[in-house]
Amino acid sequence: MVGLMGRVTGTIGPGLVGEVIVRVRGGAEHFLAHPASATDRIETGTVVMVIEYLPPRTVYVAAAYDS
C-alpha cells in the first residue's frame, strides 16, 4: 500500500476523516484517510500518495503533486 497513488473522494483535513480510492489488488478500493501532516487540507479530486497504511482500511496520505 505504501507508495501507491490514489484520488481523494472525500475532503481530508485537520479534524476530518476523509476518503480516498486506490487501485490495489486488481481493482479499486476505498479507504478512510488522514493527512500525513496534521495541518494539511486535501480537497476532493486531488491525487495523493499513501505514506502509511493501518490495516484494514485506514491510510495516511500526502498530495502527490504541488499545486
All heavy atoms as TSV, in Angstrom:
chain	resi	resn	atom	element	x	y	z
A	1	MET	N	N	0.806	-1.198	0.000
A	1	MET	CA	C	0.000	0.000	0.000
A	1	MET	C	C	0.851	1.266	0.000
A	1	MET	O	O	0.522	2.204	-0.710
A	1	MET	CB	C	-0.905	0.015	1.230
A	1	MET	CG	C	-2.048	-0.971	1.179
A	1	MET	SD	S	-3.257	-0.594	-0.079
A	1	MET	CE	C	-3.796	1.010	0.385
A	2	VAL	N	N	1.886	1.305	0.815
A	2	VAL	CA	C	2.724	2.497	0.895
A	2	VAL	C	C	3.346	2.759	-0.477
A	2	VAL	O	O	3.883	1.865	-1.114
A	2	VAL	CB	C	3.812	2.350	1.974
A	2	VAL	CG1	C	4.778	3.519	1.946
A	2	VAL	CG2	C	3.168	2.229	3.349
A	3	GLY	N	N	3.222	3.998	-0.942
A	3	GLY	CA	C	3.764	4.385	-2.236
A	3	GLY	C	C	2.748	4.355	-3.366
A	3	GLY	O	O	3.011	4.879	-4.441
A	4	LEU	N	N	1.582	3.754	-3.139
A	4	LEU	CA	C	0.547	3.725	-4.176
A	4	LEU	C	C	-0.117	5.090	-4.287
A	4	LEU	O	O	-0.170	5.855	-3.333
A	4	LEU	CB	C	-0.510	2.665	-3.866
A	4	LEU	CG	C	-0.058	1.216	-3.922
A	4	LEU	CD1	C	-1.214	0.288	-3.564
A	4	LEU	CD2	C	0.484	0.868	-5.304
A	5	MET	N	N	-0.639	5.379	-5.481
A	5	MET	CA	C	-1.322	6.633	-5.739
A	5	MET	C	C	-2.828	6.414	-5.646
A	5	MET	O	O	-3.324	5.314	-5.917
A	5	MET	CB	C	-0.983	7.149	-7.130
A	5	MET	CG	C	0.504	7.274	-7.374
A	5	MET	SD	S	1.223	8.597	-6.440
A	5	MET	CE	C	1.091	9.884	-7.634
A	6	GLY	N	N	-3.538	7.461	-5.267
A	6	GLY	CA	C	-4.988	7.401	-5.190
A	6	GLY	C	C	-5.585	8.761	-5.460
A	6	GLY	O	O	-4.866	9.727	-5.721
A	7	ARG	N	N	-6.905	8.848	-5.379
A	7	ARG	CA	C	-7.608	10.114	-5.585
A	7	ARG	C	C	-8.561	10.330	-4.418
A	7	ARG	O	O	-9.248	9.415	-3.986
A	7	ARG	CB	C	-8.375	10.085	-6.898
A	7	ARG	CG	C	-9.018	11.427	-7.231
A	7	ARG	CD	C	-9.562	11.486	-8.632
A	7	ARG	NE	N	-8.591	11.243	-9.667
A	7	ARG	CZ	C	-7.794	12.158	-10.222
A	7	ARG	NH1	N	-7.847	13.401	-9.801
A	7	ARG	NH2	N	-6.964	11.831	-11.179
A	8	VAL	N	N	-8.588	11.559	-3.915
A	8	VAL	CA	C	-9.445	11.913	-2.786
A	8	VAL	C	C	-10.904	11.960	-3.246
A	8	VAL	O	O	-11.226	12.618	-4.233
A	8	VAL	CB	C	-9.025	13.276	-2.189
A	8	VAL	CG1	C	-9.968	13.681	-1.055
A	8	VAL	CG2	C	-7.587	13.227	-1.692
A	9	THR	N	N	-11.767	11.240	-2.523
A	9	THR	CA	C	-13.197	11.245	-2.826
A	9	THR	C	C	-14.001	11.911	-1.712
A	9	THR	O	O	-15.198	12.087	-1.848
A	9	THR	CB	C	-13.722	9.813	-3.066
A	9	THR	OG1	O	-13.409	9.003	-1.937
A	9	THR	CG2	C	-13.095	9.206	-4.305
A	10	GLY	N	N	-13.342	12.250	-0.627
A	10	GLY	CA	C	-13.960	12.971	0.491
A	10	GLY	C	C	-12.883	13.810	1.157
A	10	GLY	O	O	-11.834	13.284	1.522
A	11	THR	N	N	-13.086	15.109	1.288
A	11	THR	CA	C	-12.068	16.045	1.779
A	11	THR	C	C	-11.369	15.539	3.038
A	11	THR	O	O	-12.011	15.062	3.968
A	11	THR	CB	C	-12.688	17.429	2.037
A	11	THR	OG1	O	-13.280	17.893	0.825
A	11	THR	CG2	C	-11.655	18.424	2.504
A	12	ILE	N	N	-10.040	15.683	3.042
A	12	ILE	CA	C	-9.183	15.252	4.154
A	12	ILE	C	C	-8.613	16.509	4.802
A	12	ILE	O	O	-8.173	17.418	4.112
A	12	ILE	CB	C	-8.021	14.381	3.632
A	12	ILE	CG1	C	-8.552	13.174	2.869
A	12	ILE	CG2	C	-7.106	13.960	4.772
A	12	ILE	CD1	C	-7.495	12.470	2.030
A	13	GLY	N	N	-8.600	16.556	6.131
A	13	GLY	CA	C	-8.028	17.719	6.789
A	13	GLY	C	C	-7.976	17.549	8.292
A	13	GLY	O	O	-8.380	16.520	8.826
A	14	PRO	N	N	-7.472	18.588	8.990
A	14	PRO	CA	C	-7.415	18.544	10.445
A	14	PRO	C	C	-8.821	18.340	11.026
A	14	PRO	O	O	-9.749	19.064	10.680
A	14	PRO	CB	C	-6.863	19.905	10.832
A	14	PRO	CG	C	-6.191	20.420	9.603
A	14	PRO	CD	C	-6.954	19.837	8.452
A	15	GLY	N	N	-8.987	17.335	11.825
A	15	GLY	CA	C	-10.275	17.048	12.436
A	15	GLY	C	C	-11.272	16.357	11.516
A	15	GLY	O	O	-12.396	16.121	11.906
A	16	LEU	N	N	-10.864	16.064	10.300
A	16	LEU	CA	C	-11.732	15.391	9.335
A	16	LEU	C	C	-11.154	14.026	8.965
A	16	LEU	O	O	-9.958	13.894	8.786
A	16	LEU	CB	C	-11.843	16.197	8.032
A	16	LEU	CG	C	-12.424	17.586	8.102
A	16	LEU	CD1	C	-12.289	18.268	6.740
A	16	LEU	CD2	C	-13.882	17.528	8.507
A	17	VAL	N	N	-12.020	13.051	8.866
A	17	VAL	CA	C	-11.615	11.758	8.313
A	17	VAL	C	C	-12.162	11.740	6.893
A	17	VAL	O	O	-13.367	11.755	6.686
A	17	VAL	CB	C	-12.178	10.574	9.121
A	17	VAL	CG1	C	-11.799	9.260	8.473
A	17	VAL	CG2	C	-11.671	10.627	10.553
A	18	GLY	N	N	-11.262	11.762	5.922
A	18	GLY	CA	C	-11.671	11.776	4.527
A	18	GLY	C	C	-11.686	10.385	3.944
A	18	GLY	O	O	-11.630	9.383	4.664
A	19	GLU	N	N	-11.742	10.340	2.618
A	19	GLU	CA	C	-11.787	9.057	1.925
A	19	GLU	C	C	-10.986	9.167	0.634
A	19	GLU	O	O	-10.995	10.201	-0.026
A	19	GLU	CB	C	-13.237	8.716	1.610
A	19	GLU	CG	C	-13.413	7.359	0.950
A	19	GLU	CD	C	-14.868	7.071	0.643
A	19	GLU	OE1	O	-15.477	7.866	-0.100
A	19	GLU	OE2	O	-15.379	6.059	1.139
A	20	VAL	N	N	-10.282	8.091	0.310
A	20	VAL	CA	C	-9.555	8.010	-0.954
A	20	VAL	C	C	-9.891	6.697	-1.650
A	20	VAL	O	O	-10.278	5.722	-1.000
A	20	VAL	CB	C	-8.026	8.108	-0.773
A	20	VAL	CG1	C	-7.617	9.444	-0.200
A	20	VAL	CG2	C	-7.491	6.990	0.092
A	21	ILE	N	N	-9.742	6.694	-2.970
A	21	ILE	CA	C	-9.876	5.465	-3.742
A	21	ILE	C	C	-8.500	5.149	-4.315
A	21	ILE	O	O	-7.817	6.032	-4.846
A	21	ILE	CB	C	-10.958	5.596	-4.834
A	21	ILE	CG1	C	-11.204	4.252	-5.487
A	21	ILE	CG2	C	-10.633	6.666	-5.848
A	21	ILE	CD1	C	-12.457	4.188	-6.334
A	22	VAL	N	N	-8.077	3.901	-4.112
A	22	VAL	CA	C	-6.744	3.461	-4.523
A	22	VAL	C	C	-6.879	2.199	-5.373
A	22	VAL	O	O	-7.639	1.295	-5.016
A	22	VAL	CB	C	-5.864	3.161	-3.281
A	22	VAL	CG1	C	-4.481	2.686	-3.682
A	22	VAL	CG2	C	-5.778	4.375	-2.369
A	23	ARG	N	N	-6.132	2.149	-6.469
A	23	ARG	CA	C	-6.104	0.932	-7.283
A	23	ARG	C	C	-5.164	-0.068	-6.605
A	23	ARG	O	O	-3.973	0.204	-6.447
A	23	ARG	CB	C	-5.610	1.227	-8.690
A	23	ARG	CG	C	-6.592	2.025	-9.498
A	23	ARG	CD	C	-6.112	2.178	-10.929
A	23	ARG	NE	N	-7.008	3.015	-11.681
A	23	ARG	CZ	C	-8.067	2.555	-12.347
A	23	ARG	NH1	N	-8.332	1.269	-12.352
A	23	ARG	NH2	N	-8.846	3.387	-13.004
A	24	VAL	N	N	-5.747	-1.193	-6.212
A	24	VAL	CA	C	-4.983	-2.204	-5.485
A	24	VAL	C	C	-5.605	-3.577	-5.737
A	24	VAL	O	O	-6.820	-3.684	-5.928
A	24	VAL	CB	C	-4.934	-1.857	-3.972
A	24	VAL	CG1	C	-6.304	-1.845	-3.350
A	24	VAL	CG2	C	-4.032	-2.792	-3.212
A	25	ARG	N	N	-4.789	-4.604	-5.763
A	25	ARG	CA	C	-5.239	-5.990	-5.925
A	25	ARG	C	C	-6.127	-6.188	-7.154
A	25	ARG	O	O	-7.143	-6.877	-7.103
A	25	ARG	CB	C	-5.972	-6.459	-4.664
A	25	ARG	CG	C	-5.079	-6.538	-3.440
A	25	ARG	CD	C	-5.807	-7.139	-2.265
A	25	ARG	NE	N	-6.646	-6.192	-1.573
A	25	ARG	CZ	C	-6.255	-5.413	-0.567
A	25	ARG	NH1	N	-5.022	-5.457	-0.138
A	25	ARG	NH2	N	-7.112	-4.605	0.013
A	26	GLY	N	N	-5.787	-5.538	-8.262
A	26	GLY	CA	C	-6.521	-5.722	-9.499
A	26	GLY	C	C	-7.841	-4.981	-9.574
A	26	GLY	O	O	-8.629	-5.208	-10.484
A	27	GLY	N	N	-8.100	-4.094	-8.645
A	27	GLY	CA	C	-9.342	-3.324	-8.645
A	27	GLY	C	C	-9.108	-1.984	-7.985
A	27	GLY	O	O	-7.978	-1.531	-7.872
A	28	ALA	N	N	-10.169	-1.349	-7.554
A	28	ALA	CA	C	-10.079	-0.078	-6.843
A	28	ALA	C	C	-10.858	-0.206	-5.544
A	28	ALA	O	O	-11.968	-0.735	-5.530
A	28	ALA	CB	C	-10.638	1.055	-7.695
A	29	GLU	N	N	-10.257	0.266	-4.449
A	29	GLU	CA	C	-10.893	0.161	-3.140
A	29	GLU	C	C	-10.867	1.510	-2.433
A	29	GLU	O	O	-9.949	2.309	-2.627
A	29	GLU	CB	C	-10.166	-0.877	-2.279
A	29	GLU	CG	C	-10.222	-2.279	-2.854
A	29	GLU	CD	C	-9.570	-3.311	-1.946
A	29	GLU	OE1	O	-9.390	-3.041	-0.744
A	29	GLU	OE2	O	-9.238	-4.387	-2.463
A	30	HIS	N	N	-11.866	1.745	-1.590
A	30	HIS	CA	C	-11.960	2.971	-0.800
A	30	HIS	C	C	-11.336	2.748	0.572
A	30	HIS	O	O	-11.481	1.680	1.165
A	30	HIS	CB	C	-13.417	3.384	-0.623
A	30	HIS	CG	C	-14.032	3.901	-1.880
A	30	HIS	ND1	N	-14.074	5.235	-2.183
A	30	HIS	CD2	C	-14.615	3.277	-2.914
A	30	HIS	CE1	C	-14.655	5.405	-3.332
A	30	HIS	NE2	N	-14.998	4.219	-3.815
A	31	PHE	N	N	-10.644	3.775	1.062
A	31	PHE	CA	C	-10.013	3.727	2.374
A	31	PHE	C	C	-10.320	5.015	3.125
A	31	PHE	O	O	-10.425	6.085	2.517
A	31	PHE	CB	C	-8.491	3.597	2.241
A	31	PHE	CG	C	-8.047	2.295	1.644
A	31	PHE	CD1	C	-7.971	2.134	0.272
A	31	PHE	CD2	C	-7.722	1.222	2.460
A	31	PHE	CE1	C	-7.575	0.935	-0.287
A	31	PHE	CE2	C	-7.321	0.013	1.910
A	31	PHE	CZ	C	-7.249	-0.124	0.532
A	32	LEU	N	N	-10.461	4.922	4.447
A	32	LEU	CA	C	-10.538	6.111	5.280
A	32	LEU	C	C	-9.169	6.771	5.242
A	32	LEU	O	O	-8.148	6.079	5.248
A	32	LEU	CB	C	-10.909	5.750	6.715
A	32	LEU	CG	C	-12.277	5.105	6.897
A	32	LEU	CD1	C	-12.469	4.713	8.351
A	32	LEU	CD2	C	-13.383	6.027	6.437
A	33	ALA	N	N	-9.127	8.098	5.200
A	33	ALA	CA	C	-7.845	8.773	5.020
A	33	ALA	C	C	-7.663	9.937	5.987
A	33	ALA	O	O	-8.600	10.677	6.277
A	33	ALA	CB	C	-7.735	9.272	3.586
A	34	HIS	N	N	-6.420	10.068	6.439
A	34	HIS	CA	C	-5.985	11.173	7.280
A	34	HIS	C	C	-4.809	11.839	6.582
A	34	HIS	O	O	-4.070	11.184	5.855
A	34	HIS	CB	C	-5.508	10.674	8.649
A	34	HIS	CG	C	-6.571	9.978	9.436
A	34	HIS	ND1	N	-7.480	10.659	10.198
A	34	HIS	CD2	C	-6.867	8.661	9.569
A	34	HIS	CE1	C	-8.288	9.789	10.791
A	34	HIS	NE2	N	-7.938	8.568	10.405
A	35	PRO	N	N	-4.585	13.148	6.819
A	35	PRO	CA	C	-3.420	13.802	6.212
A	35	PRO	C	C	-2.136	13.358	6.908
A	35	PRO	O	O	-2.114	13.193	8.134
A	35	PRO	CB	C	-3.685	15.289	6.437
A	35	PRO	CG	C	-4.559	15.332	7.648
A	35	PRO	CD	C	-5.382	14.076	7.609
A	36	ALA	N	N	-1.068	13.165	6.139
A	36	ALA	CA	C	0.226	12.774	6.719
A	36	ALA	C	C	0.755	13.891	7.616
A	36	ALA	O	O	1.372	13.637	8.640
A	36	ALA	CB	C	1.225	12.437	5.618
A	37	SER	N	N	0.525	15.128	7.204
A	37	SER	CA	C	0.880	16.295	8.012
A	37	SER	C	C	-0.407	16.815	8.643
A	37	SER	O	O	-1.368	17.129	7.937
A	37	SER	CB	C	1.505	17.376	7.128
A	37	SER	OG	O	1.706	18.552	7.877
A	38	ALA	N	N	-0.435	16.920	9.953
A	38	ALA	CA	C	-1.659	17.239	10.690
A	38	ALA	C	C	-2.308	18.562	10.281
A	38	ALA	O	O	-3.480	18.772	10.527
A	38	ALA	CB	C	-1.368	17.257	12.183
A	39	THR	N	N	-1.573	19.464	9.627
A	39	THR	CA	C	-2.128	20.764	9.253
A	39	THR	C	C	-2.605	20.822	7.803
A	39	THR	O	O	-3.189	21.825	7.394
A	39	THR	CB	C	-1.088	21.875	9.476
A	39	THR	OG1	O	0.072	21.589	8.694
A	39	THR	CG2	C	-0.711	21.973	10.951
A	40	ASP	N	N	-2.361	19.781	7.014
A	40	ASP	CA	C	-2.752	19.787	5.602
A	40	ASP	C	C	-4.250	19.596	5.419
A	40	ASP	O	O	-4.890	18.860	6.167
A	40	ASP	CB	C	-2.036	18.672	4.821
A	40	ASP	CG	C	-0.580	18.974	4.568
A	40	ASP	OD1	O	-0.161	20.114	4.835
A	40	ASP	OD2	O	0.133	18.062	4.106
A	41	ARG	N	N	-4.791	20.264	4.404
A	41	ARG	CA	C	-6.172	20.045	3.961
A	41	ARG	C	C	-6.085	19.646	2.499
A	41	ARG	O	O	-5.490	20.360	1.692
A	41	ARG	CB	C	-7.000	21.305	4.134
A	41	ARG	CG	C	-8.458	21.106	3.731
A	41	ARG	CD	C	-9.265	22.372	4.001
A	41	ARG	NE	N	-10.632	22.217	3.572
A	41	ARG	CZ	C	-11.625	21.762	4.318
A	41	ARG	NH1	N	-11.378	21.427	5.574
A	41	ARG	NH2	N	-12.845	21.648	3.837
A	42	ILE	N	N	-6.659	18.509	2.169
A	42	ILE	CA	C	-6.576	17.974	0.811
A	42	ILE	C	C	-7.992	17.853	0.271
A	42	ILE	O	O	-8.823	17.133	0.824
A	42	ILE	CB	C	-5.849	16.612	0.797
A	42	ILE	CG1	C	-4.490	16.724	1.509
A	42	ILE	CG2	C	-5.668	16.122	-0.631
A	42	ILE	CD1	C	-3.790	15.397	1.730
A	43	GLU	N	N	-8.252	18.565	-0.803
A	43	GLU	CA	C	-9.593	18.661	-1.370
A	43	GLU	C	C	-9.935	17.461	-2.259
A	43	GLU	O	O	-9.046	16.786	-2.784
A	43	GLU	CB	C	-9.732	19.945	-2.189
A	43	GLU	CG	C	-9.541	21.223	-1.382
A	43	GLU	CD	C	-10.600	21.434	-0.317
A	43	GLU	OE1	O	-11.751	20.992	-0.499
A	43	GLU	OE2	O	-10.262	22.044	0.714
A	44	THR	N	N	-11.219	17.247	-2.453
A	44	THR	CA	C	-11.738	16.201	-3.323
A	44	THR	C	C	-11.152	16.351	-4.725
A	44	THR	O	O	-11.058	17.459	-5.240
A	44	THR	CB	C	-13.280	16.288	-3.390
A	44	THR	OG1	O	-13.789	16.154	-2.073
A	44	THR	CG2	C	-13.865	15.208	-4.280
A	45	GLY	N	N	-10.750	15.225	-5.310
A	45	GLY	CA	C	-10.190	15.215	-6.658
A	45	GLY	C	C	-8.678	15.268	-6.714
A	45	GLY	O	O	-8.084	15.023	-7.757
A	46	THR	N	N	-8.032	15.572	-5.596
A	46	THR	CA	C	-6.574	15.664	-5.553
A	46	THR	C	C	-5.943	14.276	-5.634
A	46	THR	O	O	-6.408	13.334	-4.999
A	46	THR	CB	C	-6.121	16.346	-4.248
A	46	THR	OG1	O	-6.750	17.616	-4.136
A	46	THR	CG2	C	-4.608	16.509	-4.190
A	47	VAL	N	N	-4.867	14.166	-6.418
A	47	VAL	CA	C	-4.109	12.913	-6.489
A	47	VAL	C	C	-3.176	12.873	-5.282
A	47	VAL	O	O	-2.471	13.849	-5.003
A	47	VAL	CB	C	-3.309	12.817	-7.803
A	47	VAL	CG1	C	-2.452	11.562	-7.818
A	47	VAL	CG2	C	-4.254	12.839	-8.996
A	48	VAL	N	N	-3.182	11.753	-4.574
A	48	VAL	CA	C	-2.383	11.611	-3.355
A	48	VAL	C	C	-1.530	10.348	-3.401
A	48	VAL	O	O	-1.788	9.439	-4.189
A	48	VAL	CB	C	-3.280	11.567	-2.092
A	48	VAL	CG1	C	-3.975	12.898	-1.876
A	48	VAL	CG2	C	-4.285	10.446	-2.168
A	49	MET	N	N	-0.515	10.312	-2.529
A	49	MET	CA	C	0.321	9.131	-2.362
A	49	MET	C	C	0.138	8.613	-0.938
A	49	MET	O	O	0.101	9.406	0.008
A	49	MET	CB	C	1.788	9.450	-2.597
A	49	MET	CG	C	2.701	8.241	-2.403
A	49	MET	SD	S	4.423	8.608	-2.706
A	49	MET	CE	C	4.381	8.816	-4.459
A	50	VAL	N	N	0.035	7.302	-0.802
A	50	VAL	CA	C	-0.106	6.676	0.511
A	50	VAL	C	C	1.248	6.709	1.220
A	50	VAL	O	O	2.237	6.190	0.703
A	50	VAL	CB	C	-0.629	5.231	0.399
A	50	VAL	CG1	C	-0.680	4.568	1.771
A	50	VAL	CG2	C	-1.996	5.195	-0.276
A	51	ILE	N	N	1.282	7.321	2.385
A	51	ILE	CA	C	2.503	7.447	3.186
A	51	ILE	C	C	2.561	6.359	4.256
A	51	ILE	O	O	3.633	5.839	4.569
A	51	ILE	CB	C	2.570	8.837	3.854
A	51	ILE	CG1	C	2.481	9.949	2.810
A	51	ILE	CG2	C	3.801	8.979	4.717
A	51	ILE	CD1	C	3.593	9.936	1.789
A	52	GLU	N	N	1.400	6.020	4.815
A	52	GLU	CA	C	1.339	4.993	5.861
A	52	GLU	C	C	0.018	4.249	5.737
A	52	GLU	O	O	-1.005	4.832	5.372
A	52	GLU	CB	C	1.431	5.653	7.240
A	52	GLU	CG	C	1.539	4.669	8.377
A	52	GLU	CD	C	1.762	5.359	9.719
A	52	GLU	OE1	O	2.057	6.557	9.749
A	52	GLU	OE2	O	1.618	4.664	10.736
A	53	TYR	N	N	0.044	2.953	6.019
A	53	TYR	CA	C	-1.144	2.105	5.921
A	53	TYR	C	C	-1.388	1.435	7.259
A	53	TYR	O	O	-0.484	0.832	7.833
A	53	TYR	CB	C	-0.921	1.049	4.834
A	53	TYR	CG	C	-1.973	-0.031	4.764
A	53	TYR	CD1	C	-3.307	0.284	4.538
A	53	TYR	CD2	C	-1.630	-1.362	4.905
A	53	TYR	CE1	C	-4.271	-0.712	4.458
A	53	TYR	CE2	C	-2.580	-2.368	4.821
A	53	TYR	CZ	C	-3.898	-2.037	4.599
A	53	TYR	OH	O	-4.853	-3.024	4.526
A	54	LEU	N	N	-2.617	1.570	7.774
A	54	LEU	CA	C	-3.016	0.918	9.017
A	54	LEU	C	C	-4.154	-0.044	8.684
A	54	LEU	O	O	-5.284	0.399	8.441
A	54	LEU	CB	C	-3.488	1.940	10.053
A	54	LEU	CG	C	-2.473	3.009	10.453
A	54	LEU	CD1	C	-3.118	4.047	11.362
A	54	LEU	CD2	C	-1.278	2.381	11.124
A	55	PRO	N	N	-3.858	-1.340	8.623
A	55	PRO	CA	C	-4.898	-2.311	8.262
A	55	PRO	C	C	-6.070	-2.237	9.232
A	55	PRO	O	O	-5.865	-1.905	10.396
A	55	PRO	CB	C	-4.184	-3.656	8.381
A	55	PRO	CG	C	-2.727	-3.336	8.301
A	55	PRO	CD	C	-2.573	-1.965	8.882
A	56	PRO	N	N	-7.274	-2.488	8.777
A	56	PRO	CA	C	-7.569	-2.975	7.439
A	56	PRO	C	C	-7.901	-1.884	6.429
A	56	PRO	O	O	-7.753	-2.101	5.232
A	56	PRO	CB	C	-8.789	-3.865	7.649
A	56	PRO	CG	C	-9.521	-3.238	8.789
A	56	PRO	CD	C	-8.437	-2.640	9.672
A	57	ARG	N	N	-8.381	-0.669	6.826
A	57	ARG	CA	C	-8.911	0.268	5.825
A	57	ARG	C	C	-8.531	1.722	6.077
A	57	ARG	O	O	-9.263	2.623	5.700
A	57	ARG	CB	C	-10.445	0.185	5.778
A	57	ARG	CG	C	-10.966	-1.189	5.701
A	57	ARG	CD	C	-11.520	-1.756	4.460
A	57	ARG	NE	N	-11.610	-1.051	3.248
A	57	ARG	CZ	C	-11.108	-1.517	2.119
A	57	ARG	NH1	N	-10.432	-2.639	2.094
A	57	ARG	NH2	N	-11.267	-0.869	1.006
A	58	THR	N	N	-7.405	1.988	6.707
A	58	THR	CA	C	-7.016	3.372	7.009
A	58	THR	C	C	-5.663	3.683	6.408
A	58	THR	O	O	-4.740	2.888	6.484
A	58	THR	CB	C	-6.976	3.614	8.526
A	58	THR	OG1	O	-8.260	3.282	9.077
A	58	THR	CG2	C	-6.635	5.048	8.861
A	59	VAL	N	N	-5.558	4.880	5.790
A	59	VAL	CA	C	-4.287	5.318	5.221
A	59	VAL	C	C	-4.003	6.762	5.626
A	59	VAL	O	O	-4.921	7.526	5.927
A	59	VAL	CB	C	-4.288	5.222	3.670
A	59	VAL	CG1	C	-4.327	3.781	3.219
A	59	VAL	CG2	C	-5.428	6.013	3.054
A	60	TYR	N	N	-2.737	7.110	5.650
A	60	TYR	CA	C	-2.284	8.480	5.798
A	60	TYR	C	C	-1.698	8.870	4.461
A	60	TYR	O	O	-0.916	8.109	3.880
A	60	TYR	CB	C	-1.233	8.598	6.902
A	60	TYR	CG	C	-1.845	8.536	8.278
A	60	TYR	CD1	C	-2.196	7.326	8.863
A	60	TYR	CD2	C	-2.090	9.711	8.989
A	60	TYR	CE1	C	-2.769	7.263	10.111
A	60	TYR	CE2	C	-2.670	9.666	10.256
A	60	TYR	CZ	C	-3.005	8.436	10.802
A	60	TYR	OH	O	-3.584	8.382	12.045
A	61	VAL	N	N	-2.102	10.038	3.947
A	61	VAL	CA	C	-1.725	10.429	2.591
A	61	VAL	C	C	-1.159	11.847	2.539
A	61	VAL	O	O	-1.372	12.653	3.445
A	61	VAL	CB	C	-2.922	10.340	1.628
A	61	VAL	CG1	C	-3.437	8.917	1.538
A	61	VAL	CG2	C	-4.048	11.277	2.040
A	62	ALA	N	N	-0.450	12.121	1.436
A	62	ALA	CA	C	0.052	13.456	1.133
A	62	ALA	C	C	-0.229	13.720	-0.337
A	62	ALA	O	O	-0.249	12.788	-1.148
A	62	ALA	CB	C	1.543	13.552	1.421
A	63	ALA	N	N	-0.439	14.996	-0.691
A	63	ALA	CA	C	-0.665	15.357	-2.087
A	63	ALA	C	C	0.531	14.904	-2.915
A	63	ALA	O	O	1.690	15.089	-2.518
A	63	ALA	CB	C	-0.883	16.849	-2.213
A	64	ALA	N	N	0.257	14.299	-4.061
A	64	ALA	CA	C	1.326	13.765	-4.900
A	64	ALA	C	C	2.040	14.850	-5.689
A	64	ALA	O	O	3.217	14.719	-6.002
A	64	ALA	CB	C	0.760	12.711	-5.851
A	65	TYR	N	N	1.339	15.914	-6.023
A	65	TYR	CA	C	1.903	16.983	-6.848
A	65	TYR	C	C	1.645	18.322	-6.173
A	65	TYR	O	O	0.612	18.526	-5.562
A	65	TYR	CB	C	1.248	17.001	-8.241
A	65	TYR	CG	C	1.299	15.662	-8.927
A	65	TYR	CD1	C	0.151	14.888	-9.046
A	65	TYR	CD2	C	2.483	15.159	-9.437
A	65	TYR	CE1	C	0.186	13.646	-9.671
A	65	TYR	CE2	C	2.537	13.931	-10.058
A	65	TYR	CZ	C	1.380	13.174	-10.178
A	65	TYR	OH	O	1.427	11.943	-10.785
A	66	ASP	N	N	2.580	19.253	-6.317
A	66	ASP	CA	C	2.378	20.606	-5.798
A	66	ASP	C	C	1.396	21.339	-6.692
A	66	ASP	O	O	1.426	21.206	-7.902
A	66	ASP	CB	C	3.703	21.386	-5.757
A	66	ASP	CG	C	4.642	20.842	-4.704
A	66	ASP	OD1	O	4.143	20.306	-3.695
A	66	ASP	OD2	O	5.870	20.965	-4.887
A	67	SER	N	N	0.539	22.135	-6.085
A	67	SER	CA	C	-0.438	22.894	-6.868
A	67	SER	C	C	-0.100	24.362	-6.850
A	67	SER	O	O	0.261	24.917	-5.901
A	67	SER	CB	C	-1.843	22.708	-6.289
A	67	SER	OG	O	-2.206	21.374	-6.326
